Amino acid sequence: MTRNTADPPPSALALPRVLCLHGGGVNAQVFRLQCRGLITRLAPSLRFVFADAPFDSDPHEAIVSFYGDCAPFYRWQRWQHDQPEVPGADVAALAVAACRRAMDEDAGTGPWVGVLGFSQGAKVAASLLWAQEKLGGDGEQPPPLLAHFRFGVIMAGGPPLIRLDARVPAPRHVADATHLSLDFDDWPESSDGEHALSIPTVHVHGLLDPGLERHRQLMQTYCKPGTAWLVEWQGDHRLPLKPRDVEAVATQILQLAERTGAI
């Protein structure tokens, strides 16, 4: 279900829109709260629309103390072996359908220009962009998958990219949507190949995040040279909230949005 700021002014409805994908064991409501600093800073330029992932989940342990009463919680993929399995094609189709539902239910009228994700949602965001490229989504008409996204914001996202559309051939180094990332071993040595993304992206890395090396791996080996911009901040596996950190991320997003003609 789409969750947005209540009763926005008419001018806000026409702003360019960014689809936002939460991490595993969270939900759209919580992610909107986690993104509140960015929303406030970027509200004059972009409209943020939040989607719920398709699969039920226990809450992520990191959010229980603050948001434990905000159930239900969801996930985009399995990340633990004890979570129920779903066939890969169904995982992909349901993930895309959840994104499409949030987009269709949003009251905004502006063009869809970007996709932003955190953690597991960042992996899905990057994978949507990769599928868009492979389906020919570089023209003026939206590709058959979702929309003509011009840029992505990949926050604390780890590799590999996953295949979200059966029409896209599966090259090496790209995983089936049902594959647990921690079990994946077909890693690329560089960004030279069909596995790498060339739609421009901003990457946000917390320097105290236990997954930092994996986040760097996604940027370095799954994004073509010259297409990725990096913001680092002194934090762990969460979204930045301090004004100076929010400002650094927001500035880079605005610059990329302007560079790609999104705003």
Phi, psi and omega in degrees: 000139179286136178231116182231170173301134185291142172047061179290154176295155182306324181297328180290332181294334183268358181292152170304142188250147178237124177279131187241129187240120184285170176280177181290137180076025179232203172198176185296320181299312180295318182296324176297320177294321179294331182267010190301326178295315179294319180301312181299316183292324187258002183305326178291343189243330187221148175252128183257130181238128188251132181251145170271135175294162189276345189247136177298150182207153165292154178295144173296138185301333183287343184253353189301317185293332182260322189233021184298339180265012183259028180297160004278161180245157188221167175219158177268328182216170167286138168233000176228148184294335183273001177278145185300140178277146173227137179307144185305318180297324179289321176303311181298312183296319182288326176296314179295320179296323178296320177295315181296322180297315179298321180293317181292327184277348182288140182279353182293160180238354181286165180290152174277119187241339184207167175225134183235136178216154177240132175058242179300324176294331177292321176299316179294319179300312179297324180290326174297317179295319179297316178296321177302315178299314185290336178269007176084032183273039180251009178259193182281335180272140179298143175288167183294346186286291181222297185197174176268077177290135181266337181205167176228155174237112188250103186253112178055044181261138180249157178280170002271170166292156181238153182275117185250004178213127184294341179284347181270121176302145183265103176281174173299153174078001175248133188265155167294149186295340181270355186286131173289126184301323182289347177265353184286140180222007181267064187277140175282155175270341181205182178268016179273105180152176183288347181283345190266148184266141177240353172295134186299142182221148167256133179246133182242116185239126171277124185289347177256007181286128178301335180266017187305316183296324177291322179296320175295323179298319178300313182293319188279328185246352178243008176232133180297148179304139177083004182249355186239136177241142189243137169238122176250145180214160184274080180204170181261215188275079180197178178269145178292141179234335178296140185308318183292325178287317177300317181298319179298316179292314182298319180299317180293322177296314179298318180296320179290322178298319177291319183297326182267002180077017181285330178226000000 
